[in-house]
Amino acid sequence: MKIQHPELEVFWGSKMEQAGVECKDCHMPKAVSAAGIEYTSHFQTTPRVNIKGTCLRCHTDWSEERALYTIGSVMA
């Protein structure tokens, strides 16, 4: 995958990287097919599109509002 956004520089060495989180974990989250089979989505998008399937999979103590606030704070 070719990285094309400046936020990558913020990711390198971050808590997320140190925890083993990869770009795909937030930008290509897990999805479930109609047959009930879990797979990795190949639709790259912002984590805001699927907060429950991205941020809240790891940050179980967060609300959706906190996740959106945190994303907005980091990107500002």
Buried (B, 14 or more C-beta within 10 A) or exposed (E): EEEEEEEEEEBEEEEBEEEEBEBBBBBBBBBEEEEEEEEEBEEEEEBBEBBEBBBBBEEEEBEEEBBBEBBEEEEE
